[in-house]
């Protein structure tokens, strides 16, 4: 089920990384990727949707933010 929104929703997700991974201070907005899971029941595949956004995702102070115009169940 997909729901279209009249206005874009602003999504903010805190980004946390394990100690062994890249330090957040060395990470740039250009390195952020957003994925969605396939809505097909048989396929649990994740697809990158970063390039589908009108405005690219932004990383500030450890929080990734982006806007969406629809949600899927």
N, C-alpha and C positions, 0 to 999 in steps of 0.2 A: 504494500500500500504506500503510495506517495502522496504527500500533502504539499500543495503549493501555497506559499505565503504571499499576502498582499504587499508586504514590505520585507526587506531583507532582515534576517535575524543576525545579531552580532554574537558570535561564539568566542568565548575566552577559555582557554585550557592551560592550567599550570603545567609546565614542562619540568620533569624531574629525571635525572639521569643517574645511573649507578656510578660509584666513585671511579671505576675503571674506564668509564667512557669519557667522551669529550667534555671539557669544562664549559659550562654555559657561557662564560665570558668570551670564549673563542668561537662560539657558534653565531652565525649571522642569519638574518631572515631568509636569505637566498638558499640556505641549506635546509629549510623547513619543508616538509612534504605532508600533505593531507591525503588520507585514503578513505575509501568507503567500502563496505562489504557488499558483495553481490546480493541482490534481492532474490535470486533463484535459490530454491530450497536445497537442490542437489549440490550447488556450487557454493562453497564457503570462501571463495576467492576475494582477496582485497585488491582494489584498483585505485591507482593514484588519480586524484582529481584536482591536484594543485593548480594545474594550468587552466582549469575550467572557471576559476574565479575571475570576476571583473577586476578586483583589487587583490594582489597577492597577499598571502598570510604574512603577518608581522610578528616578530619576536621582540618583546620589550620586558626587561626585568624578570626573565624566566617564565613569561606568559605568552603563549601563542594566541593570536586573535585573527579572525577572518569572518566574512559574512556569507550567509547562505540564503537562497530564495526558496528552498524546499527541504523537506525531511522525508526520509523513507523509513518504513518499519522493517 
